[in-house]
Each structure stands twice: as C-alpha cells, then as structure tokens.
Amino acid sequence: MAQVRVTVDGVEYADDVEPRMLLVQYLRERLGKTGTVIGCDTSNCGACTVHLNGQSVKSCSVLAVQVDGSEVMTIEGLARDGQLHPVQQAFNDNHALQCGYCTPGMIMQSIDLLGDNPDPSELEVRHGLEGNLCRCTGYQNIVRAVRDAAQKMKPASGTPDTAESAATSASVAGGGS
C-alpha cells in the first residue's frame, strides 16, 4: 500500500491505495465520484476526463499514487452554490447530449479547451475535443454548446465585476483557487 494525499473538488483526502490503482478507480470506488465514468479502459474515449492541477487528463491513464499532493477537479466539483458551471449550463441549453455517458468528460475537456482558447472557432472546438468520443450525438450540439459557453464566459466590456466573476469561474473550473 502507498499513502496518497490529494484534494478532490476542494476536499482533502489521505488514503492508502494499491500502487496499481488507477485514478478513475480511486475517484469512483473510494471517494464515490461516480460522475467520472469508465468508458474504454484504454484512454481512447475520454469519458473519464478530470482536471489534475488545472489540466485535463484521462483518469484511466493516471495512477492514484501519481496524484499525491495534487488537486483534482471532477464533474461533481464544478457547480457552485447551486449554479451549474457555464459549460454545464451550455451543454444543457444546447441539448449537447443524448445518452450522456461521454458528457462529464466532454465538459471537463471543454473547460480546459476554453481555458487555453477563450474564443475557439468551430474547427478549434472539434480539434480540442478530438480525444473525447461520443457515439450518439454527431458532435453538432456539443460544438455549439462549447461556443455558446465561450460567449457567455467572455467578460462584458466596461464591466469590471463581470470580468472578475468570469476570471473566478475560469479559476474554479480549472481547479485553481
């Protein structure tokens, strides 16, 4: 067994884990973070995407012991004070899901994409999400949702309070504090 200390969705945990335990297993089996789904077990589908120290990773390709001392943000940690994250809201508003299995990973990857490129073109969204597979939507509404979220997350010009809240949302989304 190996000791791991990690902050997940703002809560600190210390656990003994098997050295071969995957992060996705730790999140689901130990912490009950079942929104992080297991899709393919080969890191091809992206359904298990979470943020590790502010960057998206496929949690089926990371060992739990590798996150010692790190911050992890899961889909469950995005909503704040009863309000969906802007990307979650955009996915809902744009009907960017069908079966919903890929949705947590798509949302987490979309937030990372928007952190790197706050105003992506349709092609840039498609490229940014190419490691996350959806087997039922055809991606049209997913792309629309990401672009809609990008517009809603843009600070309004001349309104400092809006810019500050957008920066706070981006920091929270990226797992920063």
N, C-alpha and C positions, 0 to 999 in steps of 0.2 A: 504494500500500500504506500501511496505517496500523499503528502499533505498538499492541499491546494487552497489558497485564499483568493477569492475573486469577488468583485462587485458585479451583481447582475441586476439590472433595472433599478439601480440605486441602492440596493440592499447588499450588505457584505455577508459573505458566506465563508466558512472554513470547514473543509471536509477531507476525509481520507478517501482516495479514489484508487482504483486499479490503474497501473501505469498505461494500460492499453485502452482505457475507457475514452470514447470519443466525446467531444464537447456536446454534440447533439444528444447523446445518451445521458450525460450529466444533467443537462438542462431539463430534459423530459422526465427522466426517471428519479433523479434526486431532488430537483427543485420544482417539479410539476409545471414547467413551462412548455405545455403541450402545443402551444401555438407555433413553436418551432417544429416543423414536421420532418419526418424522414421520408424522402422520396425515392431515391435510387440507390443509396449507399455507395455511390461511385463518384460523387461530386460533379455529376453531369447535369443534374436538373436544377439546382439552386433553390429547391424548396426549403432547405434548412438554413438559408442565409440569415445571419445575425451581424451585428456590429461588434467588432473587437477593437477596443481603443479607438473608436470612431471610424473604422474602416470595415466595409462589408467583407465577410468571409463565409465560406460554406462550412458550417459547423460539423459536417460529417468528415471533413478532411483535417480537423484540428483535434489533437488530444487534449483532454481536460487538464492534464498536468502542464501543458504549454500555456495555459491562460493564468497561471499563478501570478498574482499581483496585478492582474488586468481588470479592465472594465468591459462588461458585455451588456449590450442592449438587445433585447428581444422584441418581437412584435407586441408582447404584453406590456412592455415598458414605455411605449410611445405615447399613449393617451395621457393627458394631464388634466387634473381637476374635472374629470368627466367629459373633456373635449377630445375628440379624435385629433390626431396629428393631421396637418393639412393634406399630406399624401394619402392617409387612410380615408379622409373625407372625400378627396377627389376620386379615389377608386370607387367609393360608394356612389357618389354623384354621377359618375360616368359609366356605371354598370360594368366595371373592369374586372369582372369575374364571372365564372359560370359555376364550376364545381367548387371553386375556392381553395383547392389543395395547394396551388402554387402561390396564392395571394400573399401569405406572410413573407415569403422570400422575395417576391416581386416588389412588395412595398419597401422592404429593407434595402434592396438593391437600388430602387428608385430614389430613396432618400440619399444614399451615398452618391448616386449619379448627380442629383441636384446640388449636393454639396460641392462637387467638382465643377459642375456646369449649371449655373442657376437659370439659364435660358436656352435649353437644348432644342435643336431642330428635330423634326420627326426622325430623320436618319440618325441623328446623335442619340436619341432615346432608344431606337432599335439596336444600335451598336452597343450602348451602355447596358442593355438588358439581355444581350445575346447569350450569356451564360445561365440564364434562367428560362426554363422551358415551361410552356403552357400547352397542354394537349387539347384544350377545348375552345379557346376564345378567338384565335386568329390574330391576336395582339392589337387589333384596331383600337378597342376601347381602353386597353392598357396604355398604349401610347398617348391617346387623348387624355387620359387621367394624369399621366406624368406631366404633360404640357400644361394642363389646367392647374395642377398643383404648383408648377413653376410660376405661373402668372399670379396665383393667389399668394405665394410666398414672397413675391417681389415687394420691397419697401415702396410705399407710396411717396412720390417725390414731394419734398417740402413738409413731410410729416415725421418728425424725429421719433415720436412714440411708436409709430408703426414700424419704422426701421429697426428700432431697438427690440420690439417684440418678435420681428422676423428673425433677427440675429439670435435671440434667445431660443426660438423654435428650432433654428438650424443647429444650435449648440446642443440642445436637448436631443434632437434627432440623431445627431452624430455621436451621442453618448458622452459628450463633454459636459463640463459643469461650469 
